[in-house]
Amino acid sequence: MQFFTDINSFIEFVESRKRFSKKVSLENMEYFVSLFDHPENKFKSIHVTGTNGKGSTVSYLKNIYLKNGYNVATYTSPYVIKFNERITYNNEYISDEDLLKYGNMILSKYDYIENSGYELPGFFEFLTLLAFLYFADLNIDIAIIEVGIGGRLDATNVITPIASVITSVGMDHTEQLGNSKELILNEKLGIVKECIPLFTAVKEDALINQMKEKCISTSSDFIKVDYENLKIKKMDLDSSIFSYKGFNDLKIKLPGMHQIENSILAIEVINFLNKKSNLRVSCELLYEGLISTTWPGRLECVSKNPLIYIDGGHNIDCIKRVCEFVNNLNFNYKRVVISISDDKDKKSMIDLFDHTFNELIFTKYTYKRSASSSELFELSNSSNKIIIKDIDDAIDYCFNNQCEFTLFIGSLYLISEIRPLILNYKKN
């Protein structure tokens, strides 16, 4: 087996691995961690799944614990800025050197794995194993681990965390997880372990009852966000101010009602573990952790003049939340630039854009999964819509035809591609 000394060749190799195994089970991943003496058991963890809000919730938890002086690791996906951002320790991306070190460590076992009759690690298995090996060598107080897809059969589900979190349940990845919220939730409930508490921000009664039943069967505490105790004082593009359960005038910078929900879910986790673990958090530093939280590509302002935001929303539930927020903004003219992956519910998403924005621009991100801009154009009933196929031209158009508010949205692939282009455009 070849080993790597060049980081770009290594990343290319990892990204060429299969996304999904023929054999849908945790057996492979359990075998891989056993080969390395179970690195996943050498650090405490919080396990986070959900259709939307995973990354932001991870970020709130991370920043609150960092402000309180803890050593915090995170494992998230996909990346927006740089491949290395998937794996962090104390807010620093894993270095190229450590990616190569732990990647080559896994590759050193390839012949053994093949001779044992197991499939070689797929893309997500490889990265998850690499993260666990890296974390096991660090002095970590808490690692916050984000599920890739679903939960029950996800490569991360070999951990036994101190808390399990389900942020939200919506219709996404239906081919892998099922075509109803109940089936999707059943997959996510696969992360719940015996006697480990489950936290959620989900609101629907039927889904709450499904979670309660699971927690009864595993003797797990069940803690849900108490929306009756949420009082919102202010919510706009700059910040939100709100009170929750005795915490008055909490402030966050990430815009939108969904971000308030993610932040109070993080508070529920912090509060519970404050009493039940040695992860003590001060009230004052909790406030500081919330206000310091940012998350690239989530209603992120990338230009003040003209006012341009980007958002990685890529499923119907997320688009609904963003459009609800945008509808309440006090702008007379709102423009949206859209590119959507071909396997998404394109028509439903575009219907929401039609009813929210004055002008729609359809473009196409570079990655192969992108739907064609002409197909998206035909799905729209807007009387003010155009196609600008090239992303650079779409950015150019938005800077040269300024309006009160512009949003780029539809895919994390789109956001990953356009974010540096817009930031560089501003510099030049």
Backbone hydrogen bonds, N-H to C=O, Kabsch-Sander energy under -0.5 kcal/mol:
donor,donor_aa,acceptor,acceptor_aa,energy
7,I,5,T,-0.5
10,F,6,D,-1.9
11,I,7,I,-2.7
12,E,8,N,-2.2
13,F,9,S,-2.1
14,V,10,F,-2.6
15,E,11,I,-2.8
16,S,12,E,-0.9
16,S,13,F,-0.7
17,R,14,V,-1.6
24,V,22,K,-0.8
25,S,23,K,-1.4
30,E,26,L,-2.8
31,Y,27,E,-1.8
32,F,28,N,-2.5
33,V,29,M,-2.4
34,S,30,E,-1.3
35,L,31,Y,-1.5
36,F,32,F,-0.7
36,F,33,V,-0.7
37,D,34,S,-1.4
38,H,33,V,-2.6
41,N,38,H,-1.5
42,K,39,P,-1.9
46,I,143,A,-2.2
47,H,163,A,-2.6
48,V,46,I,-0.5
48,V,145,I,-2.9
49,T,165,V,-3.2
51,T,168,S,-2.0
57,T,53,G,-2.2
58,V,54,K,-2.7
59,S,55,G,-2.2
60,Y,56,S,-2.5
61,L,57,T,-2.4
62,K,58,V,-2.9
63,N,59,S,-2.5
64,I,60,Y,-2.2
65,Y,61,L,-2.3
66,L,62,K,-2.6
67,K,63,N,-2.3
68,N,64,I,-1.0
69,G,66,L,-2.0
70,Y,65,Y,-2.2
72,V,70,Y,-0.7
73,A,142,I,-2.1
74,T,88,T,-1.9
75,Y,144,I,-2.1
76,T,86,R,-2.4
85,E,82,K,-1.9
86,R,83,F,-1.5
87,I,84,N,-1.8
88,T,74,T,-2.4
89,Y,92,E,-2.3
90,N,72,V,-3.5
92,E,89,Y,-1.6
94,I,84,N,-1.0
94,I,87,I,-2.4
99,L,95,S,-2.3
100,L,96,D,-2.4
101,K,97,E,-2.6
102,Y,98,D,-2.6
103,G,99,L,-2.0
104,N,100,L,-2.8
105,M,101,K,-1.4
106,I,102,Y,-1.6
107,L,103,G,-2.2
108,S,104,N,-1.8
109,K,106,I,-1.8
110,Y,107,L,-1.7
113,I,109,K,-2.7
114,E,110,Y,-2.7
115,N,111,D,-2.4
116,S,112,Y,-1.2
117,G,114,E,-1.4
118,Y,113,I,-1.8
123,F,18,K,-2.7
126,F,122,G,-2.8
127,L,123,F,-2.1
128,T,124,F,-2.4
129,L,125,E,-2.5
130,L,126,F,-2.3
131,A,127,L,-2.5
132,F,128,T,-2.3
133,L,129,L,-2.4
134,Y,130,L,-2.3
135,F,131,A,-2.9
136,A,132,F,-2.2
137,D,133,L,-0.8
137,D,134,Y,-0.9
138,L,135,F,-1.7
140,I,138,L,-1.5
141,D,71,N,-2.4
142,I,71,N,-1.7
143,A,44,K,-2.2
144,I,73,A,-2.9
145,I,46,I,-2.9
145,I,143,A,-0.7
146,E,75,Y,-2.8
146,E,144,I,-0.5
147,V,48,V,-2.8
151,G,149,I,-0.8
152,R,187,E,-2.1
154,D,151,G,-1.0
157,N,154,D,-2.2
158,V,155,A,-0.6
159,I,156,T,-1.6
162,I,45,S,-3.3
163,A,45,S,-0.7
164,S,197,P,-2.7
165,V,47,H,-2.6
166,I,199,F,-2.9
167,T,49,T,-2.7
167,T,165,V,-0.5
172,D,170,G,-1.1
176,Q,173,H,-0.6
177,L,173,H,-2.4
178,G,174,T,-2.2
184,I,180,S,-2.4
185,L,181,K,-2.8
186,N,182,E,-2.0
187,E,183,L,-1.5
188,K,184,I,-1.9
189,L,185,L,-2.9
190,G,187,E,-1.1
191,I,188,K,-1.7
192,V,189,L,-1.6
195,C,218,T,-3.1
196,I,193,K,-2.0
198,L,221,D,-2.9
199,F,164,S,-2.3
200,T,223,I,-1.7
201,A,166,I,-1.1
201,A,167,T,-0.6
202,V,166,I,-0.5
208,I,204,E,-2.4
209,N,205,D,-2.6
210,Q,206,A,-1.7
211,M,207,L,-2.1
212,K,208,I,-2.6
213,E,209,N,-2.3
214,K,210,Q,-1.7
215,C,211,M,-2.5
216,I,212,K,-2.2
217,S,213,E,-1.9
218,T,214,K,-1.3
219,S,216,I,-0.8
220,S,215,C,-2.6
223,I,198,L,-2.9
225,V,200,T,-2.2
227,Y,225,V,-1.0
229,N,226,D,-1.6
230,L,227,Y,-1.5
231,K,229,N,-0.5
231,K,243,S,-2.5
233,K,231,K,-0.5
233,K,241,I,-2.5
234,K,241,I,-2.0
236,D,239,S,-2.1
240,S,252,I,-2.3
241,I,234,K,-2.3
242,F,250,L,-2.2
243,S,231,K,-2.7
244,Y,247,F,-2.4
245,K,229,N,-1.2
247,F,244,Y,-2.2
248,N,246,G,-0.9
250,L,242,F,-3.0
252,I,240,S,-2.1
253,K,290,L,-0.5
259,Q,256,G,-0.7
260,I,256,G,-1.3
261,E,257,M,-2.2
262,N,258,H,-2.1
263,S,259,Q,-2.2
264,I,260,I,-2.3
265,L,261,E,-1.8
266,A,262,N,-2.0
267,I,263,S,-1.9
268,E,264,I,-1.9
269,V,265,L,-1.9
270,I,266,A,-2.8
271,N,267,I,-3.1
272,F,268,E,-2.1
273,L,269,V,-2.5
274,N,270,I,-2.0
275,K,271,N,-1.0
275,K,272,F,-0.8
276,K,272,F,-1.9
277,S,273,L,-1.9
279,L,273,L,-0.5
280,R,278,N,-1.5
286,L,282,S,-1.6
287,Y,283,C,-1.8
288,E,284,E,-1.7
289,G,285,L,-2.2
290,L,286,L,-2.2
291,I,287,Y,-2.2
292,S,288,E,-1.5
293,T,290,L,-1.4
298,R,295,W,-1.4
299,L,297,G,-0.6
300,E,310,I,-2.4
302,V,300,E,-0.6
302,V,308,I,-2.4
303,S,308,I,-1.3
307,L,403,C,-0.5
308,I,303,S,-2.5
308,I,306,P,-0.8
309,Y,406,T,-2.9
310,I,300,E,-2.1
311,D,408,F,-2.4
312,G,297,G,-2.5
319,I,315,N,-2.5
320,K,316,I,-2.3
321,R,317,D,-1.8
322,V,318,C,-2.3
323,C,319,I,-2.8
324,E,320,K,-2.5
325,F,321,R,-1.9
326,V,322,V,-2.7
327,N,323,C,-2.5
328,N,324,E,-0.8
328,N,325,F,-0.8
329,L,326,V,-1.7
331,F,329,L,-1.8
335,R,405,F,-3.0
336,V,359,E,-2.3
337,V,407,L,-3.0
338,I,336,V,-0.5
338,I,361,I,-3.1
339,S,409,I,-1.4
341,S,410,G,-0.6
342,D,369,R,-3.5
344,K,341,S,-1.6
346,K,344,K,-2.0
349,M,345,D,-1.8
350,I,346,K,-2.6
351,D,347,K,-2.3
352,L,348,S,-1.4
353,F,349,M,-1.8
354,D,350,I,-2.8
355,H,351,D,-1.4
356,T,352,L,-0.7
356,T,353,F,-1.0
357,F,353,F,-2.5
358,N,334,K,-2.1
359,E,334,K,-1.6
360,L,384,N,-2.2
361,I,336,V,-2.7
362,F,386,I,-2.5
363,T,338,I,-2.6
363,T,361,I,-0.5
364,K,389,K,-1.1
370,S,367,Y,-1.8
371,A,340,I,-3.0
376,L,372,S,-1.9
377,F,373,S,-2.3
378,E,374,S,-2.0
379,L,375,E,-1.2
380,S,376,L,-0.7
380,S,377,F,-1.1
386,I,360,L,-2.1
388,I,362,F,-2.6
394,A,390,D,-1.9
395,I,391,I,-2.3
396,D,392,D,-2.4
397,Y,393,D,-2.5
398,C,394,A,-1.9
399,F,395,I,-1.8
400,N,396,D,-2.0
401,N,397,Y,-1.8
405,F,333,Y,-1.0
406,T,307,L,-1.9
407,L,335,R,-2.1
408,F,309,Y,-2.4
409,I,337,V,-2.5
410,G,311,D,-0.6
410,G,313,G,-1.0
415,I,411,S,-1.9
416,S,412,L,-2.5
417,E,413,Y,-1.6
418,I,414,L,-2.8
419,R,415,I,-2.3
421,L,417,E,-0.6
422,I,418,I,-2.7
423,L,419,R,-2.3
424,N,420,P,-2.4
425,Y,421,L,-2.0
426,K,422,I,-2.2
427,K,423,L,-1.5
428,N,424,N,-2.1
